Amino acid sequence: MTDPFRLDGKVAVITGASRGIGAATARMMARAGARVVVSSRKLEACEAVVKEIADAGGEAFAHACNVARKEDLRSLADAAVGRWGGVDVLVCNAAVNPHFGPLQDIPDDAYEKIMGANLRSMVWLGNMVLPGMAARGGGSAVLVASVGGLRGSAKLGAYGISKAAVMQLARALAVEWGPRGIRVNSVAPAVIKTDFARALWDDPALEAEKTKAYPLRRFGNVEEVAAAILFLASPAGGFVTGHNLVIDGGITISGAN
C-alpha cells in the first residue's frame, strides 16, 4: 500500500455530519479521496460542509436525514446508490441525549428516543447498506460509541446503555459480515470539544478543573476522532474488525471520575 489511509474512488456515507465529529470526518475522508454523502437533519447545515469540501477540491453532496425515521434512512441509502452507484464506507455518528439525570426519572419517550436514534438507527441503516457493500466486494463501517458505554453514570445512564450496545452491535455485525469482506468497528471518544460538550470546555476554569483527571490534561478535538475513524475505515485498518477503539486521553484507565 503506497498510502494506506487513502480512500480514492470510495463512497462514504456519514450521519450526523453537519458539525462536530461527523463534519470533521467528512472533511478528512474527502481529503483522503472519498466521495462523501454528508447527512444530518438540517439540509442547510449539511450543504455548508459540502461547500467546505468542494472549496478544498473534494467531492460531496448533502442529504437531509433524521436517523430516527426509517424512511429517511432508506432515502439516504438510496440517494448514495443513485448518485454514485453504491457505498463503500459507512460512518454512523448521529446521536441524541434528551435526558440528563438518573434512570429512575427518565420519561418513557426520552428513553425510546435515545435508543431509537443512537442504536436502532444503526441497525436499520446497516441492514440497508451492508448487503450492497458486500455485493461491491466489501467495505467498512464505523459506529460512533462513547466512553459512556464503558463506565457507569448517575446522570447519563440511558445514553451510556445505548453506547454500550453500539459497541456490541459492531462486534455482532463484524462476525455477521466479515465473511463477505466487510469490517465493522466502533470508536469510543471521551469529552471532545464539540457543541455537544460545550458546557464543559467553554469556561477555561471549568475545563482546567475537569481535565485534571485526564492523563493528557486536556479534552480531545474532533480531528483526532476523525483520524481514528479514517484509520478504521481505510486499508490502514484492513485487519481490524469487531474492535472498539477508545479515544479518551487516558481517562478510562486513570481511575478518576
Backbone torsions as a table, in degrees:
resi	resn	phi	psi	omega
1	MET	NA	117.8	179.0
2	THR	-64.7	-49.0	175.7
3	ASP	-138.0	98.4	-173.1
4	PRO	-68.8	-8.7	-179.5
5	PHE	-96.6	6.4	179.8
6	ARG	-82.6	148.9	177.1
7	LEU	-127.1	33.6	-177.2
8	ASP	-57.5	131.0	177.8
9	GLY	81.1	-2.1	-178.5
10	LYS	-93.0	151.4	177.0
11	VAL	-108.0	125.1	-178.4
12	ALA	-117.8	128.1	174.9
13	VAL	-106.7	127.1	-176.4
14	ILE	-128.8	122.9	175.6
15	THR	-91.9	158.1	-177.1
16	GLY	59.0	40.1	-169.2
17	ALA	-102.2	12.1	-178.0
18	SER	-86.0	-11.4	179.8
19	ARG	-162.8	174.4	173.1
20	GLY	58.7	-139.9	-177.3
21	ILE	-60.6	-40.7	-178.4
22	GLY	-63.7	-45.2	179.3
23	ALA	-65.5	-41.4	178.4
24	ALA	-62.9	-38.1	178.3
25	THR	-67.3	-41.3	178.3
26	ALA	-61.1	-45.8	179.7
27	ARG	-64.2	-41.7	-177.1
28	MET	-69.0	-41.2	179.2
29	MET	-67.7	-35.2	176.0
30	ALA	-64.3	-41.3	176.9
31	ARG	-63.9	-27.2	178.9
32	ALA	-83.7	2.5	174.2
33	GLY	103.7	-0.9	-179.6
34	ALA	-77.5	151.4	166.4
35	ARG	-91.9	124.8	-165.4
36	VAL	-114.4	133.9	170.7
37	VAL	-98.8	113.1	-177.3
38	VAL	-94.7	117.6	-173.9
39	SER	-130.3	138.7	167.1
40	SER	-164.9	-175.2	-175.7
41	ARG	-68.1	-33.6	-174.0
42	LYS	-104.3	115.8	-176.1
43	LEU	-61.6	-41.1	-177.3
44	GLU	-60.2	-41.4	179.0
45	ALA	-65.6	-38.2	176.9
46	CYS	-64.9	-40.9	-179.1
47	GLU	-64.1	-30.7	176.8
48	ALA	-64.1	-40.1	177.5
49	VAL	-68.4	-40.8	177.4
50	VAL	-59.0	-40.8	178.7
51	LYS	-63.2	-41.8	177.0
52	GLU	-58.7	-43.8	-179.7
53	ILE	-64.9	-45.3	-179.9
54	ALA	-64.3	-40.6	179.2
55	ASP	-62.4	-27.0	179.6
56	ALA	-91.2	4.1	177.4
57	GLY	94.4	8.6	-179.6
58	GLY	-94.4	-179.1	-176.9
59	GLU	-128.0	128.4	-177.9
60	ALA	-161.0	161.0	168.0
61	PHE	-142.4	158.4	-175.7
62	ALA	-101.7	144.0	175.5
63	HIS	-146.8	119.0	-179.4
64	ALA	-71.5	139.1	-178.7
65	CYS	-158.5	125.8	169.0
66	ASN	-95.6	111.4	-171.6
67	VAL	-66.7	-13.8	177.7
68	ALA	-76.4	-10.7	-178.0
69	ARG	-107.7	119.1	-176.6
70	LYS	-61.2	-36.7	-179.4
71	GLU	-67.4	-32.9	176.3
72	ASP	-66.8	-41.2	178.3
73	LEU	-64.9	-39.7	177.3
74	ARG	-62.0	-41.6	178.1
75	SER	-63.5	-39.7	178.7
76	LEU	-63.5	-48.3	179.9
77	ALA	-61.6	-43.5	-179.5
78	ASP	-65.7	-36.8	-179.9
79	ALA	-64.4	-41.5	179.0
80	ALA	-63.7	-44.1	178.8
81	VAL	-66.4	-42.0	-179.3
82	GLY	-64.1	-36.9	-178.1
83	ARG	-80.2	-45.0	-170.3
84	TRP	-127.1	9.2	171.5
85	GLY	89.6	-12.8	-179.7
86	GLY	165.5	-175.8	-179.2
87	VAL	-128.9	133.5	177.8
88	ASP	-109.8	-27.0	-178.2
89	VAL	-133.9	130.2	177.1
90	LEU	-122.8	125.8	176.0
91	VAL	-120.1	112.5	179.2
92	CYS	-97.0	103.1	-173.2
93	ASN	-116.4	-25.4	-174.5
94	ALA	-61.0	137.3	179.1
95	ALA	-158.0	160.0	178.6
96	VAL	-136.0	161.8	171.4
97	ASN	-151.2	85.1	-177.4
98	PRO	-81.2	-1.2	-177.5
99	HIS	-130.2	124.6	173.9
100	PHE	-120.1	105.5	-176.2
101	GLY	159.0	-179.5	-177.0
102	PRO	-67.4	153.1	177.3
103	LEU	-61.1	-28.6	179.5
104	GLN	-57.9	-28.2	-175.0
105	ASP	-103.8	1.6	-173.2
106	ILE	-73.9	127.8	175.2
107	PRO	-67.3	151.2	-179.6
108	ASP	-58.2	-40.1	-176.4
109	ASP	-68.9	-33.0	177.2
110	ALA	-68.1	-41.4	177.5
111	TYR	-61.1	-46.0	-180.0
112	GLU	-63.5	-38.0	179.5
113	LYS	-64.9	-42.9	179.2
114	ILE	-62.8	-49.4	-177.7
115	MET	-68.5	-34.5	179.7
116	GLY	-68.4	-49.1	-177.2
117	ALA	-75.3	-38.8	-171.7
118	ASN	-86.2	-25.9	-175.0
119	LEU	-124.4	-57.5	-175.5
120	ARG	-59.6	-35.5	179.7
121	SER	-60.6	-35.7	179.5
122	MET	-69.9	-36.8	175.5
123	VAL	-63.1	-48.0	179.8
124	TRP	-58.8	-52.9	-174.8
125	LEU	-66.4	-38.0	175.6
126	GLY	-59.8	-44.3	179.3
127	ASN	-64.2	-27.2	178.4
128	MET	-81.5	-35.0	-170.9
129	VAL	-97.8	-39.4	-170.6
130	LEU	-64.6	-36.2	176.8
131	PRO	-59.4	-43.4	177.6
132	GLY	-66.8	-36.6	176.9
133	MET	-61.3	-43.3	178.5
134	ALA	-63.4	-39.3	179.5
135	ALA	-64.8	-25.4	177.7
136	ARG	-83.6	-2.0	178.1
137	GLY	108.5	3.4	178.2
138	GLY	119.6	-177.9	-178.7
139	GLY	169.2	-155.7	-177.4
140	SER	-148.8	151.0	175.1
141	ALA	-132.3	140.9	176.8
142	VAL	-127.2	123.9	-180.0
143	LEU	-104.7	129.0	-177.4
144	VAL	-89.0	113.4	177.5
145	ALA	-103.2	-139.9	-178.3
146	SER	-170.3	153.4	172.7
147	VAL	-63.8	-15.5	174.0
148	GLY	-61.3	-19.9	176.7
149	GLY	-84.9	-2.6	-179.2
150	LEU	-107.5	-15.3	-173.9
151	ARG	-134.7	156.0	177.0
152	GLY	-77.7	157.6	179.1
153	SER	-149.9	136.4	177.1
154	ALA	-81.0	-13.8	-175.4
155	LYS	-116.9	-23.3	-175.2
156	LEU	-123.0	38.7	-174.6
157	GLY	-60.2	-50.5	-177.2
158	ALA	-66.8	-41.0	176.6
159	TYR	-59.3	-45.0	179.1
160	GLY	-63.0	-40.2	177.4
161	ILE	-60.3	-44.1	-179.0
162	SER	-64.0	-37.3	-177.8
163	LYS	-76.6	-32.5	172.6
164	ALA	-62.7	-39.6	178.8
165	ALA	-66.9	-34.0	176.9
166	VAL	-61.0	-41.4	177.9
167	MET	-61.1	-42.5	179.0
168	GLN	-69.5	-34.9	176.3
169	LEU	-60.5	-41.9	178.0
170	ALA	-60.0	-42.1	179.3
171	ARG	-65.3	-42.6	-179.9
172	ALA	-63.8	-45.1	-179.7
173	LEU	-68.2	-33.7	178.3
174	ALA	-61.9	-41.8	178.5
175	VAL	-69.5	-41.2	-176.6
176	GLU	-67.6	-41.1	-171.7
177	TRP	-104.9	-9.1	179.2
178	GLY	-54.0	-43.9	179.1
179	PRO	-61.5	-14.8	179.3
180	ARG	-107.1	18.2	171.2
181	GLY	85.5	16.1	-178.6
182	ILE	-110.8	128.4	174.8
183	ARG	-99.7	138.6	178.7
184	VAL	-132.6	126.0	179.9
185	ASN	-135.7	168.8	173.5
186	SER	-129.5	159.3	173.3
187	VAL	-122.9	146.2	-178.4
188	ALA	-127.1	88.5	177.4
189	PRO	-75.0	153.5	166.8
190	ALA	-90.3	-149.3	179.9
191	VAL	-67.2	123.5	178.0
192	ILE	-118.3	145.7	-178.0
193	LYS	-73.9	82.2	176.1
194	THR	-125.7	171.4	175.4
195	ASP	-60.5	-32.5	-178.9
196	PHE	-58.1	-33.7	-176.7
197	ALA	-114.6	19.5	-172.9
198	ARG	-56.2	-34.7	-177.7
199	ALA	-60.6	-24.1	-177.6
200	LEU	-87.1	-21.0	-175.3
201	TRP	-123.9	-6.9	-178.9
202	ASP	-71.6	-25.1	177.7
203	ASP	-101.3	110.5	-176.1
204	PRO	-55.3	-36.8	-179.7
205	ALA	-67.5	-43.1	178.5
206	LEU	-66.4	-40.6	178.3
207	GLU	-60.5	-44.5	179.9
208	ALA	-61.6	-39.0	179.8
209	GLU	-67.8	-45.3	-176.7
210	LYS	-68.6	-34.6	-175.6
211	THR	-81.5	-3.6	175.0
212	LYS	-60.3	-28.9	-178.6
213	ALA	-79.0	-12.7	-179.1
214	TYR	-88.4	127.6	175.4
215	PRO	-53.3	-33.9	178.2
216	LEU	-84.9	-4.6	175.4
217	ARG	59.3	33.9	176.4
218	ARG	-161.0	163.7	169.4
219	PHE	-84.7	166.4	179.0
220	GLY	-86.7	169.9	174.5
221	ASN	-119.4	162.6	-171.6
222	VAL	-64.9	-32.4	-179.7
223	GLU	-64.9	-33.0	178.9
224	GLU	-66.2	-38.2	177.1
225	VAL	-72.5	-41.6	178.9
226	ALA	-59.7	-39.6	179.6
227	ALA	-64.6	-38.4	177.2
228	ALA	-65.8	-40.7	177.3
229	ILE	-63.5	-42.1	177.9
230	LEU	-60.5	-43.0	177.4
231	PHE	-56.0	-49.0	-177.3
232	LEU	-68.3	-30.9	-177.8
233	ALA	-82.9	-23.3	-172.1
234	SER	-94.5	173.0	175.6
235	PRO	-57.7	-22.2	178.1
236	ALA	-57.9	-31.8	178.5
237	GLY	-101.7	28.4	-171.1
238	GLY	-60.9	-21.2	179.9
239	PHE	-113.7	22.8	-180.0
240	VAL	-114.8	119.5	175.8
241	THR	-151.6	149.8	-177.9
242	GLY	71.4	17.8	-174.9
243	HIS	-102.7	146.6	171.7
244	ASN	-110.4	111.5	-177.4
245	LEU	-91.9	113.7	-179.3
246	VAL	-84.3	127.1	-177.7
247	ILE	-123.8	86.3	-164.4
248	ASP	-140.6	11.0	-179.9
249	GLY	61.4	14.2	177.3
250	GLY	93.1	1.8	-173.4
251	ILE	-64.2	-33.3	-177.8
252	THR	-66.5	-35.0	-177.5
253	ILE	-95.0	-1.9	-176.0
254	SER	-82.1	-17.4	-179.2
255	GLY	82.0	0.4	-179.5
256	ALA	-86.2	152.1	176.6
257	ASN	-114.1	NA	NA
